[in-house]
Amino acid sequence: MCTPRVAHAAVVGEQSGIPSVVVAGPAFKKQAEVTAYDQGVPSLRVAVYPGPFDLHSDSELRENAVKIVVPQVTEALTTPLPESASAHEASRKEQKIREIVFTGTIDEVNRSFSDYQWSDGMAIIPPTVERVEQFLKYTDHAPHEEIAVLPLANLRATPWNIAVNAVMAGAFRLAVTGGSTHSFTTFYWVNGPVARQLGIDYGQGLIAAQANQAIGRTTSLIERNIAGFRTKETQMGTFGKVQSWVLAEDEEALKKIGWQPDHVARGFDKDVSTVSAASSTFMGQNTIPSTSDPKILMQLLAYGITYNEAFASGMINSPRTLLITPTTAEVLAKGGYTKRTLIEDLVETARKPTYEWTFSKVYGSYGRVFGSFDRELQRELNDPRAAKGKLPPWYPGAPGWEDITTTPSIARDGIRILVCGDPSRNKAQVLAGGRGRSVKEVKLPARWDALMEQAGYRPLKEFIIN
C-alpha cells in the first residue's frame, strides 16, 4: 500500500512546505519512515491501514478508512513535529571514509557486522583498509568518485564503498528492486572477453560457480549497504528475496551456430565487454524440448513465455529473459532461426485468450485498480493487438475457435535470448520480471593486463573469439 514512490511524493510535499501523510499497510510503516529519513524528512507522518486492502470489500474499505485511517490523518496533521526533527542533518554526516569501525577476531567481526545488518548473515571477509586499497588497484576511478546515487537510501556509490562490499562478499579477485513486495531478484549477465578472462561461468551450474556467486553476493551487499535495502525495513519482499546472481553467455557456442551474442545485438562490438542488468520474480521453470522440429520447438518456448509471467497473473507484457542451452539453440539455428527471427515468431505465437488475460489483470496482482470485469474486457477486445483467428497452437481447434479473440502475452521489445547452461541438456528457462533492463560497457583501467598478470590471469587478448 506504500511504495518508495508514494513516500517520495510525501517527502516532496513536506520539503515544499505542504504537510503530508502517507497511508501505509502495517508492514510498510517502517519503509515509509526510512525512505523519508534518507531523503531529508526525519519525521514523516504515517497513517496505518489495517491489513491488505486488495482483499477487502468496498464496504470494509470504506469502514476502515472512516474509522481507522481518517482519525490518524487528522491527528498527524494537527500534532506538532518533535523538536528533534531539526537535528537530522547532523545525524546524517558521513563517517570518515577510512575510520576503523570495529576491531576483533574474525568471529567477532562477523558477529558485529551481522548485528549492524551490514552483512547478509553469512561469513564475510573483513573489509580492512589494506584489502580495500588492494581491490581499488583494478580501477582508474578515484576512490571517492561518485559512480551513482542509489535509492532508497540515496547514498553515493563510490569505488571505495563498492570495494568494501566486494571484499566482504569474497570477490577479492541498478534498476534497484529490493523495495518491492514482489520479491524481485536482480540478476546480471556479462558478455565479451572479460567474462572469459575472469572465469564467469556460462556452462552447467553457472550461477553456482565461484566467480558468479562472489559477484552476485557483492551486488546483494551493495543493495543492502549502499541502496539501503534491509530485511523487515525497506526490503519488502513478501516471501523474501534470494541473492542476486550472475551468468555469462556461451559465445563459443554462439559462434558455432552463427548467432550473435546479446551485446552485439544491442550495438556493441563483439570484442567489447559489457554487463547487463535485469530482474525476475523467480529463477524460472525448465521447459524441456523433446523435438527436433524447430517450429514446434519455437512453439514450446512460446508456451513457456506465455505462462511464465512476472506474477503468473496481473502483469502481462512483463519482460522475459529466455535462457536456452547450446544444444537447444543449435536445433533452432539449423532450422534457419536467428535470435531476431526467433523473437519475432515468439511474439506472434505467445498469445492468451483475451478473456483469460482480462481475468488475470483485473483479479490478479494489482487488485481492484481497474474498472469492472465486463468494462475492462470490452476495452481489451477493442485493443488493436487483440485479434480473432490467432489461437496459439497448444489449443485444440474445436468448433468456434475462429471466434476466440487472443492478445499477445509480450511486447516485441520484451524478450532477451541468452545461450548458456549445460551444453549436453535440452533445456530452456524463462525469467520474468520488472522493467528497466540496461547494458553498460565495462571500462577497464589502463594497466588492466599488467594487474591481471600479477594476479595470475592470462592477458585479455587471449580471450577474444576470432
ABEGO torsion letter per residue (X at the ends): XBBAAAAAAAAAAAAAGBBBBBBBBAAAAAAAAAAAAAAGBABBBBBBBBEBAAABBAAAAAAAAAAAAAAAAAAAAABBBBAAAAAAAAAABBBBAABBABBEBAAAAAAAAAAAGABAGBBBBBBBAAAAAAAAAABABBAABBABBBOAAGBBBBAAAAAAAAAAAGAAXXBBAAABAAGBBBBBBBBEAAAAAAGBBABBGAAABAAAAAAAAAAAAAAAAAAGBBBGAABABAAEBBBBBBBBBBAAAAAAAGBBBAAAAAGBBAABBBBBBBBBABAEBBBBBBBABAAAAAAAAAAAAAABBAAGBGBBGBBBBBBBBAAAAAAAAAAGBBAAAAAAAAAAABBBBAAAAAAAAAABAAEBABBBAAAAAAAAAABAABBBGABBAABBBBBGAAABBBBBABBAAABBBBBBEBAABBBBBBBBBBBGBBBBBBBBBAAAAAAAAAAGBBBAAAABBX
